[in-house]
Amino acid sequence: MSSTTTYESTFSGHMCDMDRCVERTSLSIRKFGRRFYGCQQWSPDSDQACKFFKWLDKNTCPRGRATAPLVHERFTRYKAKAIAARNERDEAHAREAEVRELLRIAKRKAEKTKFALWIAEDKVYKYKLALLLSWTVVGLYFVFSTVFRGHGHTQLRLP
């Protein structure tokens, strides 16, 4: 790491020096707690900021050396919990997708069943209407055959 006071970035074209940088604290195990100046646009996942860097103190303090393993252990534990929670979330999303698919299938089956029921009810209505009309014709035949029997009409008989 460099201890120069000015550095021009080739990525973003800005110029960093001690006045434009921010004070940060190292979280690495070997340099835990040690303070330094760094580019205000720097982030761990980005190469968009310049690489300006200057330590503020000479060495990591004894307290920083003592607490670094504890912080690292806690960080590792929280990271494992975060991974477990992410896995549970992914499993829940997968189960949710399965349930949504089953719901879609059930809705489609309900639509088909509803349509089949509508067709069956329509057939029942038509059969009832046909039955009513046929009984009406039979009734009319019976009425007319009894009324006009005495007027010289011939009766129809089945062989």
C-alpha positions as CSV (number, residue, x, y, z in Angstrom):
1,M,0.0,0.0,0.0
2,S,1.2,3.4,-0.8
3,S,1.7,6.4,1.5
4,T,1.7,9.0,-1.2
5,T,-0.4,12.1,-0.6
6,T,-1.9,12.5,-4.1
7,Y,-3.1,9.9,-6.6
8,E,-5.1,10.4,-9.8
9,S,-7.5,7.6,-10.6
10,T,-7.5,6.2,-14.2
11,F,-11.1,4.9,-13.7
12,S,-13.0,8.0,-12.5
13,G,-10.5,10.8,-13.2
14,H,-10.8,12.4,-9.7
15,M,-7.9,13.4,-7.5
16,C,-7.6,12.3,-3.9
17,D,-5.5,13.8,-1.2
18,M,-5.7,14.1,2.6
19,D,-8.4,16.8,2.4
20,R,-10.8,14.9,0.1
21,C,-10.4,11.4,1.8
22,V,-12.3,9.9,4.7
23,E,-11.1,8.3,7.8
24,R,-11.7,4.6,7.9
25,T,-10.9,1.7,10.3
26,S,-9.3,-1.5,9.2
27,L,-11.3,-4.7,9.8
28,S,-8.7,-7.2,8.6
29,I,-7.4,-9.7,11.2
30,R,-3.8,-8.5,11.1
31,K,-4.5,-4.7,11.1
32,F,-7.8,-4.8,13.0
33,G,-8.7,-1.4,14.5
34,R,-6.0,0.5,12.8
35,R,-7.1,3.8,11.3
36,F,-6.3,5.1,7.8
37,Y,-7.3,7.7,5.2
38,G,-8.8,6.4,2.0
39,C,-10.7,7.6,-1.1
40,Q,-14.3,8.5,-0.2
41,Q,-15.6,6.7,-3.3
42,W,-13.9,3.4,-2.5
43,S,-16.0,0.3,-1.7
44,P,-14.8,-3.3,-1.4
45,D,-16.6,-4.5,-4.5
46,S,-15.8,-1.6,-6.8
47,D,-12.8,-0.5,-8.8
48,Q,-14.3,2.9,-9.6
49,A,-12.4,4.8,-6.9
50,C,-8.8,5.6,-6.7
51,K,-6.3,3.6,-4.6
52,F,-5.2,6.5,-2.3
53,F,-4.3,5.2,1.1
54,K,-2.4,6.4,4.2
55,W,-2.1,5.0,7.7
56,L,-3.0,7.4,10.5
57,D,-1.4,5.4,13.3
58,K,1.8,3.5,13.4
59,N,0.6,0.0,14.5
60,T,-2.5,-1.8,15.6
61,C,-3.3,-1.2,19.3
62,P,-3.2,-4.1,21.8
63,R,-6.9,-3.9,22.3
64,G,-7.4,-4.2,18.5
65,R,-5.2,-7.3,18.4
66,A,-7.1,-8.8,21.3
67,T,-10.5,-8.1,19.9
68,A,-9.8,-9.1,16.3
69,P,-10.2,-12.8,16.7
70,L,-13.4,-12.3,18.7
71,V,-14.9,-10.0,16.1
72,H,-13.8,-12.4,13.3
73,E,-15.4,-15.4,15.1
74,R,-18.6,-13.4,15.6
75,F,-18.6,-12.3,12.0
76,T,-18.1,-15.9,10.9
77,R,-21.0,-17.0,13.0
78,Y,-23.3,-14.3,11.7
79,K,-22.2,-15.1,8.2
80,A,-23.1,-18.7,8.7
81,K,-26.5,-17.7,10.1
82,A,-27.0,-15.4,7.1
83,I,-26.2,-18.2,4.7
84,A,-28.6,-20.6,6.5
85,A,-31.3,-17.9,6.4
86,R,-30.7,-17.4,2.7
87,N,-31.0,-21.1,2.1
88,E,-34.3,-21.2,4.1
89,R,-35.6,-18.3,2.1
90,D,-34.6,-20.0,-1.2
91,E,-36.3,-23.2,-0.1
92,A,-39.4,-21.2,0.9
93,H,-39.5,-19.5,-2.5
94,A,-39.2,-22.9,-4.2
95,R,-42.1,-24.3,-2.1
96,E,-44.1,-21.2,-2.9
97,A,-43.5,-21.7,-6.6
98,E,-44.6,-25.3,-6.3
99,V,-47.8,-24.2,-4.5
100,R,-48.5,-21.5,-7.0
101,E,-48.2,-24.1,-9.8
102,L,-50.5,-26.5,-7.9
103,L,-53.0,-23.7,-7.4
104,R,-52.9,-22.8,-11.1
105,I,-53.6,-26.5,-12.0
106,A,-56.4,-26.6,-9.4
107,K,-58.0,-23.4,-10.8
108,R,-57.8,-24.9,-14.3
109,K,-59.5,-28.1,-13.2
110,A,-62.2,-26.0,-11.4
111,E,-62.8,-24.1,-14.7
112,K,-63.1,-27.3,-16.6
113,T,-65.4,-28.8,-14.0
114,K,-67.5,-25.6,-14.0
115,F,-67.8,-25.8,-17.8
116,A,-68.8,-29.5,-17.7
117,L,-71.4,-28.7,-15.1
118,W,-72.8,-25.9,-17.2
119,I,-73.0,-28.3,-20.2
120,A,-74.7,-31.0,-18.0
121,E,-77.2,-28.4,-16.7
122,D,-77.9,-27.3,-20.2
123,K,-78.6,-30.9,-21.3
124,V,-80.9,-31.4,-18.3
125,Y,-82.8,-28.2,-19.2
126,K,-83.2,-29.4,-22.8
127,Y,-84.3,-32.9,-21.7
128,K,-86.9,-31.4,-19.3
129,L,-88.1,-29.2,-22.1
130,A,-88.3,-32.1,-24.5
131,L,-90.2,-34.2,-21.9
132,L,-92.6,-31.4,-21.2
133,L,-93.3,-30.9,-24.9
134,S,-93.7,-34.6,-25.5
135,W,-96.2,-34.9,-22.6
136,T,-98.0,-31.9,-23.8
137,V,-98.4,-33.5,-27.3
138,V,-99.6,-36.7,-25.7
139,G,-102.0,-34.8,-23.5
140,L,-103.3,-32.8,-26.5
141,Y,-103.7,-36.0,-28.5
142,F,-105.6,-37.6,-25.6
143,V,-107.9,-34.5,-25.3
144,F,-108.6,-34.3,-29.0
145,S,-109.2,-38.0,-29.3
146,T,-111.8,-38.0,-26.6
147,V,-113.4,-34.8,-27.7
148,F,-113.7,-35.7,-31.4
149,R,-114.4,-39.4,-30.9
150,G,-118.1,-39.0,-31.3
151,H,-118.0,-36.8,-34.4
152,G,-117.2,-39.5,-36.9
153,H,-113.5,-39.4,-36.8
154,T,-111.6,-42.6,-37.0
155,Q,-109.4,-43.6,-34.2
156,L,-105.8,-44.4,-34.7
157,R,-104.9,-47.7,-33.4
158,L,-101.6,-49.4,-33.1
159,P,-101.4,-52.9,-34.8
